[in-house]
Amino acid sequence: MATDYDIKDIALADEGLARIKWADADMPVLAQIRERFAAERPLAGVRIGACMHVTTETANLMRALTAAGAEVALCASNPLSTQDDTAASLVRDFGVQVYAIAGEDMASYKQHIDAVVGTNPQIIMDDGADLDTALHTRFRDQLPHIIGGTEETTTGVVRLAAMAADGTLEYPVFNINDAKTKHFFDNHYGTGQSTLDGIVRATNRLLAGRTIVVSGYGHCGSGLALRARGMGMNVIVCEVDPVAALEAHMEGYRVMPAVEAAREADVWVTVTGNCNVVDADAFKNMKDGAILCNSGHFDSEINMEWLRNNAVAARDLKPLVREYELADGRTIIVLAEGRLVNLACAEGHPASVMDMSFANQALAAEYLYQHRGELENKVYDVPAEIDELVAAVKLETLGVNIDELTDEQIAYMTSWNF
């Protein structure tokens, strides 16, 4: 059991352990890695500081890291995404120092990041780059002994790439988000399913026949649009990228500016990674009773400040479902305070897709330590051999076999004078 931690209640550990094991049953790739790590101990004595959603899937990543011999400290990467029973089990059963409580305020959230920094981590695992940012701004004295880091999500990669471009990134970071076995599956299939799961759990509204507006048609938005259509919803896409907008149009979705889409939205979901995607002009055009939520990393995508300032009344209809009344009598319903609806109102991505994402995390941490001192201070793609290994093992665990190229075919594909 860890001796230093800040969680809701250690007595929740039994329930958390059962849920961690349930998720583990659907994470066979990570389980294989954990078994090898336990035998080889490739991270023995290495201090890892992680800022991630404290869920059952993350717990199994932490188990793999501790099996490898690492000393792990974990805080939440979102104030609403912690599963308190999972946090308790990580502390009691796996010796992870956890600093996370569901629903914590921003002051506690920052204190918990600081607590992880206080463990003097050598490898950073981040989901949104809040821990990386704290180290580069408020704890620069810690930077010299940091070997490198990994980043899980699009928003964090954007922040870290900007730091690298400015020449202010002080250690190498692996971009887990853009690994093929991450964004083609976690972002696309995971976000699509878990976002709708969060909306349904929070509202219990029928989706079929309703109109959903999806802001952002990247890997996450396209997956959400696909799943929403599968549930019988009419899908409108809002985009700023002409190529992405054209793709959405060719897939049969209606594409229009946000200010126009607002007039038709029964449900609106933002998945862009940007700020003020839903802004004043859109609020002014929204239908009475529209449901608004976000599946991007930060709570910046919906201009909640405008909504709070312009609402004449606000009331909680149920936990994480808040209704705002505007001066003209219209109401707008916001889920999860504009934070990640799939983690605040549901349980996040299914374990099967997080299996691949977190396999990349574990193997990238091992690679960082093996190659310490050899890498430049920039953002790296995950090595192709890691990505391909994860895919191959996943297929094996699914019982799926594929063809192999013959020598003749390899020669044909690599020659020009045949």
N, C-alpha and C positions, 0 to 999 in steps of 0.2 A: 504493500500500500504506500502511495506517495505521502510524504510528510508535510508538504506545503501545497495548498490548493485553496480555491475559493469557488465553491459550488453551492447549489441550493440545499441539498440534503443527501448525505452519504447513505441514509437508509433506503434510498431509491435504487441502490446498486443491484439488488436481485432482479428487479424488473428490467433494468438496463442490460444486464448480462444476458438475459433471455433474448432480448431484441437484437443485441450484437451478434449472437450466435445464429439467429434467424437470418440476418443479413449475410452473414458469412457463408451460409449454405448456398447463396446465389452469387458468390464472389470467388469462383474456383481458381482464377488466374492469380489473384492476390494470395490465395491460400498456398498455391505452389511456391510462390516467391517467399512467403513467410517460412515455409518448411525448409527451403534452401538457406535462407538467412539464419535460421536457428542452428543449422549445422555448421555454417561457415563463419558467422558473426562478423560480417564485413564492415560494420559500423561500430565496433566495440569501443565504448568510451566517448563516442562523438556526441556532442550536445546539439540537439535539434530544437529549434523554436518554430512552432507552427501557429498560424493564425488562419483558421478554417472553420467552416460550419461544423459544429459539434453534433454530428449525427452518428447513427449506427454504422454507416458506410465509412465515415472518417475514422471511427473507432477501429475498424479492421485495418486501415492503413497504419494507425498508431501501433497496433499489435504487431504488424510486420516490422516496423522500425525498432520496437523494443526487442523483438526476437533477434534482430540483427545486432543487438548490443548497444543501441543508442539510448541516451538519456533524453527523454522527450518532455517538453513543456508545451501546452496547447491553450490558446485562447480562441474566442469566437471571432469570426469575421463579419458578423451581423448581430445586432442586439436581440433579434427575435428568433434566430435560427437554432439556438441550443436546445437539445433534448436533455433535460435535467437528469433523467434516469441513466442515460448513456454517459453523461459526465461523471456521475457517481461511480458507475462500474469501472470506467477508465482509471479512476483514482484508486479504488479498492482492489480491483482484480488484476490490473496491468501496470500499476506503478507510474502512471502518467500524471504529471503535475498539470491539473486543469484549472483554468481561471475563466469561468463562463457560467452565466445564469440567464435563463430565458427571461426576456423582458427587461434586462438591465438598462439603466439609463446611460446616456452618452458619457457621463463622468466615470461610471463603473467600467464601461466598455474600454475607455482609454487607460484606466488604471490596470485593467487586465492585460492589455498590450504591454504596458510598462513592466508588469510582473514577469511576462515571458522574456522581455529584454533583460530583466534582472538575473536570469539564469545563465547569462553569457553564452548564447547559442553560437555554434560554429556553422551550421547549415540552417537556412531560413526556408520554410514552406509557407507560402502566402496564397491568399485567395482574395484578390482585390488590392494588394500592395500596401495595405495600411501598416503592417509591421515593417516592411521595407522603408516606407516613408518615415516612420518614427525613427528608425535607425539613422537615416540620412539627414534628419533635421535635428532631433532632440538628443540623440545618443551617438554622436559621431565618434566618441571615444571607443565605442564597441567595434567599429568597422575593421580595424586592422586584423583581428583574429577570425573574421568571418570568411569561410572558404567559398561560399556561394549560396545560391538559392534556387527555388523553383516557384513558378507562378501558375495558378490553376485556371484563371478566368480571363476573358477578353479585356475587361476594364483594367485589371492589373497589368496585363501585357502592354496596353496602351500607355499607362503611366510609366512603366519601366523603360519602354522604348523611347519615350520622351526624355527620360533621365539619361539614357545612353547617348541619345543624339546631342544632348547638352554637355556631355562629358562629365556628368555628375554621378553616374552609377559607379559605385565603389567595389563591386564584386560581380562575378559572372552569374547569370540567371538563366535557367532553362525554361523555355516557353512551353509548358505542358499543354496549354489550351489549344495550340495549333498542331499538336500531334494528331495524325490521321485517326488513330484509335481513340482519340478524345473527342474532337469536335464533330466528326461524322456521326457519332453515336450519342455521347453524353449531351452535347449541345442540341442536336437535332431531335433525337428520340426522347431523351430524358426531359428536356425542357418542355417539349410538347405535351407529354403525358402528365408531368408533375404540376405544370401550371394549371391545366384544366382540373386536375385533382384538387388543387388548392381552392380554385373558384367554386367548385361543386361543394366541397366540405364547408366552406365559409357561408355559402348562400343557399344551398339546396335548390337552386333554380334549374329548371329544364333548359338545356342548351339548344336542343333541336328547334329549328325555325327562327332562332334569334340571330341578330347581326353582331358579329365581333369585328372590331377594328384591331389590327395588329400593326403596331408602329415598329418598323425594323424588319427587314427580310434577309437577315443573315442566316447562319446555321440554326440559331435558336428560333428566330421568327418564322422561318420556313417550316420548321418542325411543328411549331405551334399552329400555323395555318393549316397544315396537313391534318393534324389531329382534330382541330376544330371542325374542319369540313367533314371529317369522318363521323363526328357527332351530330351532323345535320345542321351545322351553323352556316350562315351566309357570311363569307369572309371578305373584308375590305383591308387592303394593305396600304400603309403610308410609308413612303421612302424618300430619301434624298439622293440616293445613288441611282443613276439612270439604268445601269446594267441590272442591278437587283430589282428595280421596278419593272423592267422589261421581262425579267424572268418570272416575276409574280404574275404579270399580265398573261404570259404564255402558259402559265399553270392554270389559268382560268379564274383568277381572283380579280376583283375590281381594284383599281389603283387610283387614289385621289389624294389631294392635300388634306392635312389634318383638319383644317377649318371646315371643309366640306364633309369629311367623314363624321365629324362630331354630330351632325344632324341625324345620322342614321344609327349610331352606336347604341346597342343595348349593353354590350360589354366591351371594354377597351383595355388592351394590354400593351404595355411598352416593353420592348426588348432591344434597346439600342445602345446602351452604355453611355448615352449623352445626357445633357441637362435640359430641363424645361421643354421636353418633347410635347407634352400636353400643357399648353400655356393659356393665357387669358383669352385669346380669340377663340380657342376651341371650347373653353368653359362656357363662354357666352352663347355658343351655338348648341350645347348639349341638350339632349332630350331629358325630360323629367324622369328621374329614377335610374339614369345610366349608372352602370357599375364600372368602376375604374380601378385598375391594379397594375402592378409592375413586376416583371420577371428579370429586369436588369440588375446588376449587382448593387448599386447604390440607390438611395431614395431621392436622387436628384432628377429623375426623368419626368416626374409629375410636379408641376409647380404648386406644391402644397402651401407655400407661403401665400400665394395669391388667393387660393381657395379659402384658407383660414381667415385672411383679412377681409374677404368679400362675403363671407357667409354671415347671415344674421342669426343663425342658430346651428348647433351641432349636437348630435346625440349618438350614443353607442346603441346600435340595434342588438348586438351580441358581441362577444369577444372578437376583436380585430375587424369588425364591420361597423364603420362610422358613417352616419348620414349628415351631409352638410346641406342646409337650406339657404338658397340665395334670395335676394331681395324681391325677385319677381315670383317667388313661390316654388320655383323648380328645386328639386333635390338631386344631389349627386352622392353616390355611395362609394366610399373608398375602402379597399381591403388592405389590411396589414400596414396601415399608416403610409402606404406608398412604398413599402419595403418589399423584399422578395416574397411574393405571394406563395410560391411553391414550397418554401421552407417555413414561412411563418404560419400559414394556414394548412399545410400538409406536411409531408415528411421529406420533401426534396426528391431528387432523382432516384429511380429504382436502383437497387443494388447491382443488378446485372450490368448496367452501363457504367456505374461508378467503379466496378471491378477493373475495367480497362483504364479509366482515368487514373485511378490510384495505383495501379500496377506501374504506369508511367512515372508517377511520383516516386514510388519506392526505388525503381531502377535508376531514375535520374539522380536521386540522392546518393546511391551507391557509386554511380559514375562520377559525380562531383568529387566525392572523397577519394576515389581511385586516381583522379586526374588533378588533384589539388595543386595549385601553383602553376599549372600548365595553361589555364584558360585566361582570356582577356576579360576585361570588365565590360561586357556587353550582353545582349540578350541572344541566346542560342536556341535554335530549333532542337528538339529532342533527336538524338542520333537515330538514323534510319534503322539500324539494327535493333534498337530497343522497340521502336514502333512495330516492326515486322515480327519480332518475337512475341509481343503482346497479342497481335492478331493471330499468329499461328497457334499459340497456346489456347486462346479463346475458342478458335475453331475446334481444336482437339477436345476441349471440355464439353463442347456442344455436340460432339460426335459427327462433325461435318468434315468430309474429306474433299480435297480438291486435286486437280490435275497438276502435273509437273511438266515443264518443258523438256523435250528430248534434246540430245546433243545437236541433232540436225536443225531443230527449231531455234536453238540458241545461236548457232552459226548463221542461220538465215536472218535473224533479227539484229545481228551485230556486223553484218557485211554489207558492202555496197556493190560488189562486182560479181554477183551470183548470176 
